[in-house]
């Protein structure tokens, strides 16, 4: 159930005030989707903290947004796949530090079966980290957890943090879930450069969307996200190759539609696209299917 303080906070919101007030509210939004999946009898992951962390405002956001509940499936698939990638990379590459940028309300240090010797660093804006710390105060993480309040657009502070952590660890896994879409291509390139500057930053797990998906999200949620000062910008036409000039190559790609099929979390109404495809030539159908298949996905990036 939502906590009392979150309920009072939601009740106090003036009707004229946008339901999403800042970029940190996107974390509450996505936490509701993790709660929805957790409560399914056939859940593909379980996040017992998601409902608590989402709070009443998270519920209000999903209730208010257009297609609020029907858009849960890609966020659920993203969470499950990134869980898998994180666990695989930690074991395979003997990772000793996970750097989680724009961590939001991610509870992975508490819910994944992580090695106790692992060091996990959450980085995000002070407000959302304080909120999470308050609501998770009674819980014990599976590994050593450190939180760093930081605005990642503060380049000097970001570089100083990366340099410190880079010198303290042998092999670092960087995670950026739900971050890059809100940065401009120039900002993403600068972040990629700063990450690559640290030799111990070994692997980077992130996500990517095509220009088509970016336009769709802008049409659907652009007004609400702009009101929260969180417009979406990043959807490179070159896909994962965007990162190569900055020192990163695609080591593994997990396309959203493939993973949704594998995990049995396909979007509602997917059959419509199959019907539409019947009216196209085989070449057109193959091209459209491939474009749609690779419209978004999760990437494991390695140093070039």
Backbone as numpy.savetxt, mean C-alpha at the origin, in Angstrom:
# Nx Ny Nz CAx CAy CAz Cx Cy Cz
-15.33 -3.57 17.52 -16.16 -2.37 17.52 -15.29 -1.12 17.52
-15.77 -0.01 16.92 -15.00 1.22 16.97 -14.84 1.69 18.40
-13.68 2.31 18.70 -13.48 2.82 20.05 -14.28 4.10 20.24
-14.54 4.45 21.51 -15.41 5.58 21.84 -14.84 6.89 21.32
-13.52 7.07 21.42 -12.93 8.33 20.98 -13.12 8.53 19.49
-12.99 7.45 18.69 -13.18 7.57 17.25 -14.63 7.88 16.92
-15.57 7.28 17.68 -16.98 7.55 17.45 -17.30 9.01 17.73
-16.76 9.55 18.81 -17.01 10.94 19.13 -16.40 11.85 18.08
-15.22 11.47 17.59 -14.55 12.25 16.57 -15.39 12.30 15.31
-15.95 11.15 14.92 -16.77 11.10 13.72 -18.06 11.90 13.90
-18.67 11.79 15.07 -19.91 12.52 15.31 -19.69 14.02 15.31
-18.47 14.44 15.67 -18.20 15.86 15.76 -17.90 16.49 14.41
-17.76 15.69 13.35 -17.41 16.24 12.06 -18.57 17.02 11.49
-18.39 18.30 11.18 -19.46 19.07 10.57 -19.86 18.48 9.22
-21.11 18.60 8.88 -21.61 18.02 7.64 -20.88 18.58 6.42
-20.40 19.82 6.52 -19.74 20.46 5.39 -18.27 20.04 5.24
-17.73 19.36 6.23 -16.32 18.98 6.20 -16.12 17.70 5.40
-15.11 17.64 4.53 -14.87 16.42 3.75 -14.65 15.23 4.67
-15.11 14.06 4.25 -14.94 12.88 5.09 -13.47 12.49 5.19
-12.71 12.74 4.11 -11.26 12.52 4.17 -10.59 13.88 4.31
-9.93 14.07 5.46 -9.37 15.38 5.79 -7.93 15.52 5.37
-7.20 14.42 5.31 -5.79 14.47 4.95 -5.37 13.11 4.42
-4.12 13.02 3.97 -3.67 11.78 3.33 -3.67 10.60 4.30
-3.54 10.86 5.59 -3.53 9.77 6.56 -4.89 9.07 6.64
-5.95 9.76 6.23 -7.26 9.12 6.24 -7.35 8.00 5.21
-6.48 8.01 4.19 -6.48 6.89 3.25 -6.08 5.60 3.96
-5.29 5.70 5.04 -4.91 4.51 5.82 -6.12 3.95 6.54
-6.99 4.81 7.05 -8.21 4.33 7.70 -9.13 3.66 6.68
-9.22 4.25 5.52 -10.02 3.72 4.42 -9.61 2.28 4.10
-8.32 2.05 3.85 -7.84 0.73 3.46 -7.90 -0.25 4.62
-7.77 0.24 5.86 -7.87 -0.66 7.02 -9.25 -1.32 7.09
-10.27 -0.62 6.66 -11.62 -1.21 6.64 -11.64 -2.43 5.72
-10.98 -2.34 4.59 -10.94 -3.46 3.67 -10.21 -4.67 4.28
-9.16 -4.40 5.03 -8.47 -5.51 5.70 -9.38 -6.14 6.75
-10.17 -5.31 7.42 -11.12 -5.84 8.40 -12.19 -6.68 7.72
-12.68 -6.21 6.58 -13.70 -6.97 5.84 -13.18 -8.35 5.46
-11.94 -8.42 4.99 -11.37 -9.71 4.60 -11.17 -10.59 5.82
-10.67 -10.02 6.89 -10.39 -10.78 8.11 -11.64 -11.47 8.64
-12.78 -10.82 8.48 -14.03 -11.34 9.03 -14.71 -12.36 8.14
-14.14 -12.65 6.97 -14.66 -13.71 6.11 -14.23 -15.07 6.65
-15.08 -16.08 6.55 -14.68 -17.42 7.01 -13.56 -18.01 6.16
-13.43 -17.54 4.90 -12.38 -18.05 4.02 -11.30 -16.99 3.80
-11.01 -16.19 4.79 -10.06 -15.08 4.66 -8.71 -15.55 4.14
-8.12 -14.77 3.23 -6.80 -15.12 2.70 -5.69 -14.51 3.55
-6.03 -13.66 4.49 -5.12 -13.20 5.54 -5.99 -12.74 6.69
-5.38 -12.58 7.85 -6.13 -12.10 9.01 -5.36 -10.96 9.67
-6.06 -9.85 9.81 -5.53 -8.68 10.50 -6.51 -8.35 11.63
-6.29 -8.92 12.81 -7.25 -8.74 13.90 -7.28 -7.32 14.45
-6.37 -6.47 13.99 -6.30 -5.10 14.50 -6.95 -4.09 13.54
-7.31 -4.55 12.36 -7.74 -3.63 11.31 -9.01 -2.86 11.69
-10.01 -3.56 12.24 -11.25 -2.88 12.58 -11.01 -1.82 13.64
-10.21 -2.15 14.62 -9.87 -1.21 15.69 -9.17 0.03 15.13
-8.20 -0.20 14.25 -7.42 0.90 13.71 -8.21 1.75 12.73
-9.09 1.13 11.97 -9.90 1.90 11.02 -10.80 2.88 11.74
-11.38 2.44 12.86 -12.24 3.32 13.65 -13.51 3.72 12.92
-14.25 4.58 13.55 -15.52 5.02 12.98 -15.31 5.85 11.72
-14.21 6.60 11.68 -14.00 7.42 10.50 -13.69 6.56 9.28
-12.95 5.49 9.47 -12.70 4.58 8.36 -14.00 4.01 7.82
-14.89 3.61 8.73 -16.20 3.09 8.31 -16.98 4.15 7.55
-16.91 5.38 8.03 -17.65 6.46 7.38 -17.10 6.74 5.99
-15.78 6.67 5.84 -15.17 6.90 4.54 -15.67 5.87 3.54
-15.62 4.59 3.90 -16.05 3.53 3.00 -17.55 3.65 2.70
-18.32 4.01 3.70 -19.76 4.17 3.51 -20.09 5.34 2.59
-19.28 6.39 2.63 -19.57 7.62 1.91 -19.05 7.60 0.48
-17.88 7.00 0.26 -17.26 7.03 -1.06 -18.05 6.24 -2.09
-18.03 6.72 -3.30 -18.64 6.00 -4.41 -17.93 4.65 -4.57
-18.69 3.59 -4.69 -18.15 2.22 -4.82 -17.24 1.88 -3.65
-17.56 2.42 -2.49 -16.70 2.26 -1.33 -16.41 0.82 -0.97
-17.41 -0.03 -0.94 -17.20 -1.43 -0.56 -16.78 -2.29 -1.75
-17.26 -1.98 -2.94 -16.93 -2.81 -4.09 -15.48 -2.67 -4.51
-14.80 -1.62 -4.06 -13.40 -1.44 -4.39 -12.47 -2.14 -3.40
-13.03 -2.97 -2.55 -12.19 -3.66 -1.55 -11.26 -4.67 -2.19
-11.69 -5.33 -3.27 -10.94 -6.50 -3.77 -9.49 -6.20 -4.14
-9.16 -5.08 -4.84 -7.73 -4.91 -5.17 -6.87 -4.62 -3.95
-7.44 -3.94 -2.95 -6.68 -3.65 -1.74 -6.45 -4.93 -0.94
-7.42 -5.82 -0.95 -7.28 -7.11 -0.26 -6.23 -7.97 -0.95
-6.29 -8.01 -2.28 -5.30 -8.78 -3.04 -3.91 -8.19 -2.83
-3.81 -6.86 -2.87 -2.51 -6.20 -2.66 -1.92 -6.58 -1.30
-2.74 -6.54 -0.26 -2.26 -6.88 1.07 -1.74 -8.31 1.11
-2.51 -9.24 0.57 -2.12 -10.65 0.62 -0.83 -10.90 -0.14
-0.70 -10.31 -1.32 0.48 -10.54 -2.14 1.71 -9.90 -1.51
1.58 -8.69 -0.99 2.72 -8.04 -0.36 3.13 -8.80 0.91
2.17 -9.35 1.64 2.51 -10.25 2.76 3.43 -11.36 2.27
3.03 -12.02 1.18 3.80 -13.14 0.65 5.20 -12.69 0.23
5.29 -11.57 -0.47 6.58 -11.09 -0.94 7.50 -10.73 0.23
6.95 -10.08 1.24 7.75 -9.71 2.40 8.33 -10.95 3.07
7.48 -11.93 3.33 7.96 -13.13 4.02 8.99 -13.88 3.17
8.77 -13.95 1.87 9.71 -14.65 1.00 11.07 -13.95 0.98
11.06 -12.62 0.82 12.31 -11.88 0.72 13.08 -11.94 2.04
12.39 -11.82 3.17 13.06 -11.88 4.47 13.80 -13.20 4.62
13.15 -14.28 4.28 13.77 -15.61 4.44 14.86 -15.84 3.41
14.58 -15.52 2.17 15.51 -15.81 1.08 16.80 -14.98 1.16
16.64 -13.70 1.49 17.77 -12.77 1.41 18.37 -12.43 2.77
17.92 -13.13 3.81 18.46 -12.91 5.16 18.38 -11.43 5.56
17.20 -10.87 5.36 16.96 -9.46 5.68 17.05 -9.26 7.18
17.74 -8.20 7.61 17.79 -7.92 9.04 17.04 -6.65 9.41
16.57 -5.88 8.40 15.78 -4.68 8.69 14.77 -4.47 7.58
13.52 -4.23 7.97 12.47 -3.85 7.03 12.16 -2.38 7.25
12.25 -1.61 6.18 11.95 -0.18 6.22 10.62 0.05 5.53
9.60 0.35 6.32 8.23 0.48 5.83 7.89 1.96 5.70
7.92 2.48 4.49 7.70 3.91 4.26 6.23 4.19 4.03
5.74 5.27 4.66 4.31 5.59 4.65 3.53 4.41 5.23
3.94 3.99 6.41 3.42 2.77 7.04 1.94 2.82 7.35
1.42 4.02 7.60 0.00 4.14 7.89 -0.43 3.26 9.05
-1.49 2.48 8.84 -2.03 1.61 9.89 -1.68 0.14 9.63
-0.60 -0.07 8.91 -0.09 -1.42 8.65 0.29 -2.08 9.98
-0.29 -3.25 10.24 -0.01 -3.98 11.48 0.83 -5.22 11.24
1.57 -5.27 10.14 2.36 -6.47 9.84 3.34 -6.85 10.94
4.00 -5.91 11.62 4.93 -6.34 12.68 4.23 -7.09 13.81
2.91 -6.95 13.90 2.14 -7.61 14.96 1.47 -8.89 14.47
1.21 -8.99 13.17 0.38 -10.11 12.70 1.11 -11.14 11.84
2.26 -10.79 11.26 2.99 -11.76 10.45 3.95 -12.58 11.32
4.24 -13.81 10.93 5.17 -14.66 11.70 6.62 -14.29 11.40
7.02 -13.13 11.85 8.34 -12.58 11.55 9.39 -13.13 12.50
10.65 -13.19 12.07 11.72 -13.61 12.97 11.85 -12.61 14.12
12.04 -13.12 15.32 12.12 -12.23 16.48 13.33 -11.31 16.41
14.38 -11.73 15.69 15.59 -10.93 15.59 15.48 -9.82 14.55
14.43 -9.84 13.76 14.25 -8.83 12.72 13.98 -7.46 13.32
14.50 -6.44 12.69 14.21 -5.06 13.07 13.27 -4.48 12.02
12.20 -3.88 12.46 11.18 -3.30 11.56 11.04 -1.82 11.91
11.13 -0.95 10.89 11.04 0.49 11.09 9.86 1.04 10.30
8.87 1.57 11.01 7.73 2.25 10.39 8.02 3.73 10.29
7.81 4.31 9.11 8.01 5.74 8.89 6.73 6.34 8.34
6.26 7.40 8.97 5.09 8.10 8.46 4.95 9.43 9.19
3.90 10.15 8.88 3.65 11.45 9.51 3.38 11.25 11.00
3.73 12.23 11.82 3.59 12.07 13.28 2.19 11.71 13.73
1.17 12.32 13.14 -0.20 12.11 13.61 -0.66 10.68 13.48
-0.43 10.06 12.33 -0.92 8.70 12.12 -0.12 7.70 12.94
1.18 7.95 13.14 1.97 7.05 13.98 1.54 7.13 15.44
1.23 8.34 15.91 0.76 8.49 17.29 -0.59 7.81 17.48
-1.46 7.95 16.49 -2.77 7.30 16.55 -2.60 5.79 16.62
-1.73 5.23 15.78 -1.52 3.78 15.78 -0.91 3.31 17.10
0.06 4.07 17.60 0.70 3.69 18.86 -0.31 3.65 20.00
-1.22 4.61 20.01 -2.24 4.66 21.06 -3.15 3.43 20.99
-3.55 3.06 19.79 -4.50 1.96 19.63 -3.85 0.58 19.68
-2.51 0.54 19.60 -1.80 -0.73 19.66 -0.97 -0.85 20.93
-1.20 0.03 21.88 -0.37 0.08 23.09 -0.38 -1.22 23.87
-1.46 -1.96 23.81 -1.56 -3.19 24.59 -1.04 -4.42 23.84
-0.57 -4.22 22.61 -0.13 -5.34 21.78 1.39 -5.43 21.73
1.90 -6.64 21.49 3.34 -6.87 21.41 3.73 -7.27 20.00
4.65 -6.54 19.38 5.07 -6.92 18.02 5.87 -8.21 18.02
5.90 -8.86 16.87 6.62 -10.14 16.72 8.13 -9.94 16.62
8.56 -8.70 16.31 9.97 -8.41 16.13 10.26 -7.06 16.79
11.47 -6.56 16.64 11.81 -5.25 17.20 11.22 -4.16 16.32
10.35 -3.35 16.87 9.64 -2.32 16.11 10.10 -0.94 16.53
10.45 -0.14 15.54 10.82 1.26 15.76 9.93 2.13 14.88
9.47 3.26 15.38 8.68 4.19 14.58 9.42 5.50 14.45
9.38 6.06 13.25 10.07 7.31 12.96 9.06 8.29 12.35
8.66 9.33 13.10 7.78 10.34 12.53 8.54 11.23 11.55
8.11 11.23 10.30 8.86 11.95 9.28 7.96 12.21 8.07
8.05 13.41 7.52 7.41 13.74 6.26 8.38 13.32 5.16
8.03 12.32 4.39 8.93 11.77 3.38 9.22 12.74 2.25
8.46 13.82 2.14 8.79 14.83 1.13 9.87 15.79 1.63
10.27 15.67 2.89 11.40 16.43 3.43 12.67 15.68 3.01
13.26 16.10 1.90 14.34 15.33 1.29 15.55 15.21 2.21
15.94 16.30 2.85 17.12 16.26 3.71 16.92 15.29 4.87
15.75 15.36 5.52 15.47 14.46 6.64 15.37 13.02 6.18
14.80 12.80 5.02 14.68 11.46 4.46 16.06 10.86 4.19
16.92 11.62 3.58 18.26 11.13 3.28 19.05 10.83 4.55
18.86 11.68 5.55 19.56 11.44 6.83 19.09 10.14 7.46
17.78 9.88 7.42 17.25 8.64 7.96 17.78 7.44 7.18
17.75 7.52 5.86 18.23 6.40 5.05 19.71 6.12 5.34
20.49 7.18 5.48 21.92 7.00 5.75 22.13 6.32 7.10
21.36 6.72 8.10 21.50 6.11 9.43 21.13 4.64 9.39
19.98 4.34 8.82 19.54 2.95 8.79 20.43 2.11 7.88
20.88 2.71 6.79 21.75 1.99 5.88 23.06 1.57 6.53
23.54 2.38 7.46 24.79 2.05 8.15 24.59 1.08 9.30
23.34 0.91 9.75 23.06 0.06 10.90 22.63 -1.36 10.52
22.39 -1.60 9.22 21.88 -2.91 8.79 22.73 -3.45 7.64
22.69 -4.76 7.50 23.44 -5.41 6.42 22.58 -5.56 5.17
21.33 -5.98 5.36 20.42 -6.18 4.22 19.04 -5.62 4.59
18.62 -4.63 3.85 17.37 -3.93 4.14 16.35 -4.23 3.04
15.14 -4.53 3.47 13.99 -4.63 2.57 13.16 -3.36 2.75
12.96 -2.64 1.66 12.12 -1.43 1.67 10.73 -1.81 1.19
9.71 -1.32 1.88 8.32 -1.56 1.50 7.63 -0.21 1.32
7.01 -0.02 0.16 6.17 1.16 -0.05 4.82 0.70 -0.58
3.88 0.54 0.30 2.52 0.13 -0.06 1.61 1.33 0.11
0.92 1.73 -0.96 0.01 2.85 -0.85 0.69 4.20 -0.76
1.91 4.32 -1.29 2.65 5.58 -1.25 2.86 6.18 -2.62
3.41 5.42 -3.55 3.90 6.01 -4.79 2.82 6.70 -5.60
1.60 6.20 -5.56 0.53 6.81 -6.35 0.32 8.28 -6.01
0.65 8.66 -4.78 0.41 10.03 -4.32 1.60 10.96 -4.58
2.66 10.42 -5.21 3.83 11.22 -5.55 3.86 11.49 -7.04
4.50 12.58 -7.43 4.70 12.84 -8.85 5.81 11.92 -9.37
5.88 11.71 -10.69 6.98 10.90 -11.22 8.35 11.42 -10.80
8.50 12.73 -10.73 9.78 13.30 -10.31 10.08 12.94 -8.86
9.06 12.98 -8.02 9.26 12.61 -6.61 9.57 11.13 -6.45
8.91 10.29 -7.25 9.20 8.85 -7.19 10.64 8.58 -7.64
11.07 9.25 -8.71 12.43 9.08 -9.17 13.45 9.51 -8.13
13.17 10.63 -7.45 14.09 11.11 -6.41 14.14 10.14 -5.24
12.97 9.59 -4.85 12.94 8.60 -3.77 13.72 7.36 -4.17
13.52 6.88 -5.39 14.24 5.70 -5.86 15.75 5.93 -5.83
16.16 7.13 -6.21 17.58 7.47 -6.19 18.13 7.46 -4.77
17.39 8.04 -3.85 17.83 8.09 -2.45 17.91 6.69 -1.84
16.96 5.83 -2.19 17.01 4.46 -1.69 18.23 3.72 -2.25
18.49 3.90 -3.52 19.60 3.20 -4.15 20.95 3.69 -3.63
21.00 4.89 -3.10 22.26 5.44 -2.60 22.80 4.67 -1.41
21.95 3.85 -0.77 22.39 3.05 0.38 22.66 1.62 -0.07
23.92 1.20 -0.11 24.26 -0.15 -0.61 23.54 -1.28 0.12
23.20 -1.07 1.39 22.55 -2.14 2.14 21.05 -2.23 1.85
20.49 -1.27 1.12 19.08 -1.34 0.73 18.99 -2.32 -0.44
18.66 -3.54 -0.10 18.85 -4.69 -0.99 17.68 -4.93 -1.92
16.47 -4.86 -1.41 15.26 -5.21 -2.16 14.16 -4.20 -1.83
13.29 -3.98 -2.80 12.21 -2.99 -2.63 10.92 -3.62 -3.12
9.93 -3.74 -2.25 8.60 -4.24 -2.61 7.66 -3.05 -2.70
7.00 -2.93 -3.83 6.13 -1.79 -4.05 4.98 -2.20 -4.96
4.24 -1.23 -5.46 3.11 -1.49 -6.35 3.17 -0.50 -7.50
2.44 -0.78 -8.55 2.44 0.11 -9.70 1.09 0.02 -10.39
0.69 1.11 -11.01 -0.56 1.16 -11.76 -0.30 1.77 -13.13
-1.09 1.38 -14.10 -0.95 1.91 -15.46 -1.63 3.28 -15.54
-1.35 4.02 -16.61 -2.05 5.30 -16.79 -3.57 5.14 -16.81
-4.06 4.02 -17.35 -5.52 3.80 -17.40 -6.10 3.68 -16.00
-5.43 2.91 -15.13 -5.93 2.76 -13.76 -5.82 4.09 -13.01
-4.73 4.82 -13.24 -4.58 6.13 -12.60 -5.74 7.05 -12.99
-6.06 7.09 -14.27 -7.18 7.94 -14.72 -8.49 7.48 -14.11
-8.70 6.18 -14.02 -9.93 5.66 -13.42 -10.04 6.09 -11.96
-8.94 5.96 -11.21 -8.96 6.36 -9.81 -9.16 7.86 -9.66
-8.57 8.62 -10.55 -8.75 10.08 -10.50 -10.20 10.45 -10.77
-10.82 9.76 -11.72 -12.23 10.05 -12.01 -13.12 9.66 -10.83
-12.84 8.52 -10.23 -13.71 8.00 -9.18 -13.52 8.71 -7.85
-12.25 8.96 -7.48 -11.97 9.49 -6.14 -11.20 10.81 -6.14
-11.01 11.38 -7.32 -10.20 12.59 -7.42 -10.68 13.73 -6.55
-11.98 13.95 -6.52 -12.53 15.07 -5.74 -12.25 14.87 -4.25
-12.51 13.69 -3.74 -12.31 13.42 -2.30 -10.82 13.47 -1.94
-9.97 12.91 -2.81 -8.54 12.89 -2.51 -7.94 14.29 -2.61
-8.41 15.07 -3.56 -7.91 16.44 -3.66 -8.32 17.25 -2.44
-9.53 17.01 -1.93 -9.97 17.71 -0.72 -9.11 17.35 0.47
-8.54 16.14 0.46 -7.64 15.69 1.53 -6.19 16.04 1.23
-5.98 16.83 0.19 -4.63 17.20 -0.25 -3.80 15.96 -0.57
-4.45 15.00 -1.22 -3.78 13.73 -1.55 -4.13 13.29 -2.97
-3.93 14.15 -3.97 -4.23 13.73 -5.34 -3.28 12.63 -5.80
-3.76 11.79 -6.72 -2.93 10.72 -7.28 -2.23 11.21 -8.54
-0.94 10.87 -8.67 -0.15 11.36 -9.79 0.57 10.26 -10.58
0.93 9.15 -9.93 1.92 8.23 -10.49 1.28 7.01 -11.13
1.42 6.89 -12.43 0.96 5.73 -13.18 1.76 5.67 -14.47
3.03 5.26 -14.41 3.93 5.38 -15.55 3.58 4.43 -16.70
3.66 4.94 -17.91 3.34 4.14 -19.09 4.35 3.01 -19.27
5.59 3.20 -18.81 6.62 2.18 -18.98 6.59 1.11 -17.91
5.65 1.18 -16.99 5.52 0.16 -15.96 6.76 0.10 -15.08
7.16 -1.12 -14.74 8.29 -1.30 -13.84 9.61 -0.80 -14.40
9.70 -0.64 -15.71 10.93 -0.12 -16.31 11.18 1.32 -15.90
10.16 1.98 -15.36 10.36 3.34 -14.85 11.53 3.40 -13.87
11.72 2.36 -13.08 12.69 2.39 -11.98 14.13 2.11 -12.42
14.33 1.58 -13.63 15.67 1.16 -14.05 16.67 2.32 -14.09
16.33 3.49 -14.62 17.31 4.58 -14.63 17.75 5.02 -13.23
16.98 4.64 -12.22 17.30 5.02 -10.85 18.00 3.90 -10.07
18.35 2.82 -10.80 19.15 1.76 -10.18 18.38 0.54 -9.73
17.12 0.40 -10.16 16.30 -0.72 -9.73 15.72 -1.46 -10.94
15.72 -2.79 -10.86 15.12 -3.61 -11.92 14.02 -4.47 -11.32
13.11 -4.90 -12.16 12.01 -5.75 -11.72 12.51 -7.19 -11.59
12.52 -7.70 -10.38 12.92 -9.09 -10.12 11.71 -10.03 -10.14
10.55 -9.49 -9.79 9.32 -10.29 -9.78 8.15 -9.34 -9.93
7.16 -9.75 -10.69 5.95 -8.94 -10.86 4.74 -9.83 -10.62
3.81 -9.33 -9.85 2.57 -10.05 -9.55 1.41 -9.17 -10.03
0.81 -9.53 -11.15 -0.23 -8.69 -11.73 -1.55 -8.90 -11.01
-2.25 -7.80 -10.80 -3.43 -7.80 -9.95 -4.49 -8.80 -10.43
-4.77 -8.82 -11.71 -5.83 -9.71 -12.20 -5.42 -11.18 -12.04
-4.16 -11.49 -12.29 -3.69 -12.87 -12.10 -3.81 -13.27 -10.64
-3.37 -12.38 -9.76 -3.39 -12.70 -8.33 -4.81 -12.77 -7.78
-5.68 -11.90 -8.28 -7.08 -11.94 -7.84 -7.72 -13.27 -8.23
-7.38 -13.77 -9.42 -7.90 -15.07 -9.85 -7.33 -16.19 -8.98
-6.02 -16.14 -8.74 -5.38 -17.17 -7.91 -5.96 -17.22 -6.51
-6.24 -16.04 -5.94 -6.71 -15.94 -4.55 -8.24 -15.95 -4.45
-8.92 -16.10 -5.59 -10.38 -16.12 -5.62 -10.98 -14.83 -5.05
-10.44 -13.70 -5.52 -10.94 -12.39 -5.09 -11.14 -11.49 -6.31
-11.68 -12.06 -7.38 -11.93 -11.28 -8.59 -13.00 -10.22 -8.33
-12.89 -9.15 -9.08 -13.86 -8.07 -8.90 -15.24 -8.51 -9.37
-16.24 -7.94 -8.73 -17.62 -8.24 -9.10 -17.89 -7.71 -10.51
-18.53 -8.50 -11.35 -18.86 -8.06 -12.70 -17.76 -8.27 -13.71
-16.72 -9.05 -13.36 -15.62 -9.28 -14.30 -16.11 -9.97 -15.57
-17.21 -10.67 -15.48 -17.73 -11.38 -16.64 -18.10 -10.43 -17.78
-18.40 -9.17 -17.45 -18.79 -8.19 -18.47 -17.67 -8.02 -19.49
-16.43 -8.00 -19.00 -15.29 -7.81 -19.90 -15.13 -9.00 -20.84
-15.48 -10.19 -20.36 -15.40 -11.36 -21.24 -16.45 -11.27 -22.34
-17.65 -10.78 -21.99 -18.71 -10.63 -22.99 -18.32 -9.59 -24.03
-17.78 -8.47 -23.57 -17.36 -7.41 -24.49 -16.29 -7.95 -25.44
-15.43 -8.80 -24.92 -14.35 -9.35 -25.74 -14.85 -10.21 -26.90
-16.05 -10.73 -26.80 -16.60 -11.56 -27.87 -16.81 -10.79 -29.15
-16.92 -9.46 -29.04 -17.18 -8.62 -30.21 -15.90 -8.04 -30.81
-14.76 -8.46 -30.31 -13.49 -7.99 -30.83 -12.82 -9.08 -31.65
-11.88 -8.68 -32.50 -11.11 -9.66 -33.26 -10.16 -10.38 -32.29
-9.67 -11.55 -32.66 -8.74 -12.25 -31.77 -7.55 -11.39 -31.38
-6.99 -10.63 -32.33 -5.84 -9.78 -32.01 -6.23 -8.68 -31.04
-7.38 -8.03 -31.30 -7.85 -6.99 -30.39 -8.12 -7.56 -28.99
-8.74 -8.75 -28.97 -9.07 -9.36 -27.69 -7.79 -9.69 -26.91
-6.79 -10.23 -27.58 -5.54 -10.58 -26.91 -4.85 -9.32 -26.39
-4.83 -8.24 -27.19 -4.18 -7.00 -26.76 -4.89 -6.40 -25.56
-6.22 -6.37 -25.62 -6.99 -5.79 -24.51 -6.83 -6.61 -23.23
-6.84 -7.93 -23.39 -6.69 -8.78 -22.22 -5.34 -8.56 -21.55
-4.29 -8.43 -22.38 -2.96 -8.22 -21.82 -2.86 -6.85 -21.15
-3.45 -5.82 -21.77 -3.44 -4.48 -21.18 -4.17 -4.48 -19.83
-5.32 -5.15 -19.80 -6.09 -5.18 -18.56 -5.39 -6.02 -17.50
-4.80 -7.13 -17.96 -4.09 -8.01 -17.02 -2.96 -7.28 -16.32
-2.24 -6.44 -17.04 -1.09 -5.74 -16.48 -1.42 -4.29 -16.11
-2.68 -4.04 -15.83 -3.08 -2.66 -15.50 -2.54 -2.21 -14.16
-2.34 -3.15 -13.24 -1.76 -2.81 -11.94 -1.17 -4.08 -11.35
-0.26 -3.89 -10.40 0.35 -5.06 -9.80 1.33 -4.70 -8.71
1.94 -5.71 -8.15 2.91 -5.58 -7.08 4.27 -6.03 -7.61
5.32 -5.29 -7.27 6.64 -5.54 -7.81 7.64 -5.83 -6.71
8.56 -6.72 -7.00 9.77 -6.87 -6.20 10.91 -6.30 -7.03
11.51 -5.25 -6.56 12.61 -4.59 -7.26 13.94 -4.97 -6.61
14.93 -5.19 -7.46 16.28 -5.49 -6.98 17.24 -4.45 -7.55
18.37 -4.31 -6.94 19.36 -3.36 -7.41 19.90 -3.80 -8.78
20.07 -2.84 -9.68 20.61 -3.15 -11.01 22.08 -3.56 -10.86
